[in-house]
Protein backbone atom coordinates (compact mmCIF):
# COMPACT_ATOMS: atom_id res chain seq x y z
CA UNK A 1 0.00 0.00 0.00
CA UNK A 2 1.11 3.55 -0.65
CA UNK A 3 0.72 5.89 2.31
CA UNK A 4 0.41 9.54 1.32
CA UNK A 5 1.21 12.30 3.78
CA UNK A 6 4.83 11.96 4.88
CA UNK A 7 6.63 15.05 3.55
CA UNK A 8 10.07 13.45 3.19
CA UNK A 9 11.74 10.06 3.00
CA UNK A 10 10.84 7.42 5.56
CA UNK A 11 13.75 5.94 7.52
CA UNK A 12 11.94 3.36 9.65
CA UNK A 13 8.68 1.58 10.46
CA UNK A 14 7.12 -0.41 13.26
CA UNK A 15 3.71 -2.05 13.34
CA UNK A 16 1.25 -3.72 15.64
CA UNK A 17 -2.15 -4.94 14.53
CA UNK A 18 -3.79 -2.28 12.35
CA UNK A 19 -1.31 0.40 13.52
CA UNK A 20 1.75 1.31 11.44
CA UNK A 21 4.16 4.06 12.52
CA UNK A 22 6.77 5.72 10.34
CA UNK A 23 9.86 7.81 11.11
CA UNK A 24 10.84 10.46 8.60
CA UNK A 25 13.63 12.74 7.47
CA UNK A 26 11.16 15.63 8.02
CA UNK A 27 11.66 15.16 11.82
CA UNK A 28 8.16 13.73 12.37
CA UNK A 29 6.68 10.34 13.05
CA UNK A 30 3.24 9.43 11.81
CA UNK A 31 0.67 6.84 12.87
CA UNK A 32 -1.30 5.14 10.09
CA UNK A 33 -4.35 2.89 10.01
CA UNK A 34 -3.07 -0.01 7.91
CA UNK A 35 -6.53 -0.98 6.72
CA UNK A 36 -7.48 2.41 5.30
CA UNK A 37 -4.03 3.97 4.79
CA UNK A 38 -5.24 7.05 6.68
CA UNK A 39 -2.74 9.09 8.71
CA UNK A 40 -4.27 9.21 12.18
CA UNK A 41 -1.67 11.27 14.06
CA UNK A 42 1.57 13.22 13.57
CA UNK A 43 4.22 13.33 16.31
CA UNK A 44 6.32 16.50 16.06
CA UNK A 45 8.97 17.76 18.46
CA UNK A 46 12.34 16.58 17.19
CA UNK A 47 14.55 19.19 15.52
CA UNK A 48 16.24 16.87 13.02
CA UNK A 49 15.50 13.75 11.00
CA UNK A 50 14.32 10.54 12.66
CA UNK A 51 16.21 7.29 12.28
CA UNK A 52 14.50 4.98 14.77
CA UNK A 53 10.93 4.20 15.77
CA UNK A 54 9.53 1.62 18.19
CA UNK A 55 6.06 0.93 19.55
CA UNK A 56 6.01 0.12 23.26
CA UNK A 57 2.75 -0.59 25.06
CA UNK A 58 0.61 2.55 24.68
CA UNK A 59 3.54 4.72 23.59
CA UNK A 60 5.73 5.44 20.59
CA UNK A 61 9.49 5.93 20.97
CA UNK A 62 11.48 7.87 18.37
CA UNK A 63 15.21 8.49 17.95
CA UNK A 64 16.68 11.38 16.00
CA UNK A 65 19.77 13.05 14.61
CA UNK A 66 19.02 15.77 17.21
CA UNK A 67 20.66 13.40 19.75
CA UNK A 68 17.41 12.81 21.66
CA UNK A 69 14.94 10.00 22.10
CA UNK A 70 11.33 10.97 22.69
CA UNK A 71 8.45 8.94 24.07
CA UNK A 72 4.92 9.82 22.95
CA UNK A 73 1.44 8.88 24.12
CA UNK A 74 -0.17 7.07 21.18
CA UNK A 75 -3.71 8.11 22.03
CA UNK A 76 -3.17 11.84 22.63
CA UNK A 77 0.06 12.47 20.70
CA UNK A 78 1.51 14.23 23.75
CA UNK A 79 5.21 13.95 24.44
CA UNK A 80 5.71 11.88 27.59
CA UNK A 81 9.48 12.11 28.05
CA UNK A 82 12.75 13.16 26.42
CA UNK A 83 15.84 11.00 26.91
CA UNK A 84 19.13 12.93 26.70
CA UNK A 85 22.70 11.69 26.95
CA UNK A 86 23.97 10.80 23.51
CA UNK A 87 26.33 13.28 21.84
CA UNK A 88 25.55 12.33 18.23
CA UNK A 89 22.70 10.96 16.10
CA UNK A 90 20.49 8.16 17.44
CA UNK A 91 20.64 5.25 14.98
CA UNK A 92 18.59 2.48 16.58
CA UNK A 93 16.41 1.68 19.58
CA UNK A 94 15.08 -1.56 21.00
CA UNK A 95 12.75 -2.06 23.96
CA UNK A 96 12.29 -5.01 26.28
CA UNK A 97 11.75 -6.33 29.78
CA UNK A 98 14.51 -7.60 32.07
CA UNK A 99 13.72 -8.90 35.55
CA UNK A 100 10.24 -7.32 35.45
CA UNK A 101 11.60 -3.83 34.62
CA UNK A 102 11.04 -2.08 31.29
CA UNK A 103 14.17 -0.96 29.49
CA UNK A 104 15.18 0.67 26.23
CA UNK A 105 18.57 0.44 24.57
CA UNK A 106 19.75 3.13 22.15
CA UNK A 107 22.61 3.07 19.63
CA UNK A 108 24.30 6.22 18.43
CA UNK A 109 26.90 7.66 16.09
CA UNK A 110 28.74 8.69 19.26
CA UNK A 111 29.87 5.03 19.48
CA UNK A 112 27.86 4.24 22.60
CA UNK A 113 24.91 2.05 23.45
CA UNK A 114 22.88 3.25 26.40
CA UNK A 115 20.32 1.45 28.53
CA UNK A 116 17.39 3.47 29.86
CA UNK A 117 14.76 2.67 32.48
CA UNK A 118 11.43 3.40 30.77
CA UNK A 119 9.55 3.84 34.05
CA UNK A 120 11.82 6.59 35.44
CA UNK A 121 13.46 7.87 32.24
CA UNK A 122 16.93 7.54 33.74
CA UNK A 123 20.03 6.16 32.07
CA UNK A 124 21.07 2.87 33.66
CA UNK A 125 24.20 1.92 31.68
CA UNK A 126 26.53 3.39 29.07
CA UNK A 127 28.38 0.82 26.96
CA UNK A 128 31.52 2.12 25.25
CA UNK A 129 33.03 -0.95 23.54
CA UNK A 130 32.56 0.44 20.01
CA UNK A 131 35.15 2.70 18.40
CA UNK A 132 32.77 4.08 15.76
CA UNK A 133 29.06 4.60 15.12
CA UNK A 134 26.62 1.91 16.24
CA UNK A 135 23.95 1.52 13.56
CA UNK A 136 21.83 -1.44 14.68
CA UNK A 137 20.56 -3.28 17.74
CA UNK A 138 18.78 -6.58 18.25
CA UNK A 139 17.76 -8.33 21.44
CA UNK A 140 16.79 -11.95 21.97
CA UNK A 141 16.76 -14.30 24.96
CA UNK A 142 18.20 -11.62 27.25
CA UNK A 143 21.17 -10.90 24.97
CA UNK A 144 21.73 -7.51 23.31
CA UNK A 145 23.47 -7.58 19.92
CA UNK A 146 25.21 -4.45 18.61
N, C-alpha and C positions, 0 to 999 in steps of 0.2 A: 504494500500500500504506500502511496505517496502522501506524506503529511505536509500540508502547506501552512506556513506561518512562522517558521524559524527564519530570522533575517540573515543569518550567515551559516557557514558550514557547521555540521554537527560532529562533535568529537567523541561522544559516548552515549550509550543507552543503558537503561535497566528496565525491567518489566516484572509485573506481578498481576496475574489475572487479566482484567481488561485495561489495566493501567500501564502506560508506557511513559517513561520520562526520558528527556533528551538534554544533553549539555552542549552548549554552542560557543562558537568563537565570539558571538555578540555579547558575551558575559551574562547570558540568561540561561535558565533551565525552563523547560516547559513540560507540563503534564498533558497527556493525550488519552482520549478514550479510543482504545484499539478498534473497537467495533465500528464506530462512526468516523474515526479519523479527526474528530473535533479536538481542538486545543481547549482544555478546560481550565488551565491556570498557567500564569507566567511567574517565575521566581526571579526577582531582580534585586541586586544588592552588591554583587561582585563588581570590581572595577576593571577587570581584565578577563580574557577568554577562559572558559571552563574546559577542563581536561578530564574530570572524573565525576561520576554521578552514581549514587547508590541509594536504593530504597531501604529503609530500616523501620520496621513497625509502622507507626503512623506518621513518619517523617521522611524527608528527602535530605540527603547529604551531598553537597557539591564541593569540588576542589578546583582551585583556579590558579592562573598565573599570577594573581595578586597576592599570592603566598598565604591565603587564608582558606579555611574549610568552613562552610556554613551549613547549619542544620535548619530545616524549614518544616513547619507544620503543613502536612499535605492538605488538610481540610480548609484551613484559613489562608494559607500562603504566607503567614507571618514567619519572620526569622526567629528561631528559637535560641540560637547560640552561634558565636563565632569562635573558631579554634585558631589561635595564633601561636607561632613558634618557629615555623619554617622560614628560611631566609631566601628561598627561591621558589619557582613554580611548583605547585602540587601536580603530580603526574598520575597518581592512582590512590584509591582508597578501598578498603575492604572492612566489613563489619562482622562481628561474631560475638559469641558468648564463651567466656572462660570461667570456670568455677562459679557459675551463677551471676557473674558480673558482665555487663555489656561493654564491649570495647570496640574501638575503631583503630585501624592502622593506616598511616598515610605515608606515601613515598614522594620524594621531592627531588628536584634538580640540585638541591643543596647537598645531595649525597646521603641524606639521613632517611631513616624510617622511624616514625614516631608512633607510640601507642597512646591512645586517649581513652579515658573513662567517659562513656557516653552519659552516665547519670550525673556526674559532677562537672564535666567539661574540662577536667584537668589532664595535663600530660602525665603519663605514668612512666614511660620509658623513652629514651632516645638512643637508637641504634646507629652506630657510626662506622660500620665495617666496610662500607662502600667508599671507593675513592672518586667516583663520578656520579652522575645523575642516576636515580633509581626510577625506572619507567613503569614497572609492573609489580603487582602483588597478587598472591593467591594464598588461600588458607584452606587446609583440609586436615582432619583428624588431629587438631591441636597444633599443627605445624604451620608456620608462616614461611612462605617462599618469596624471595626477593630477587 
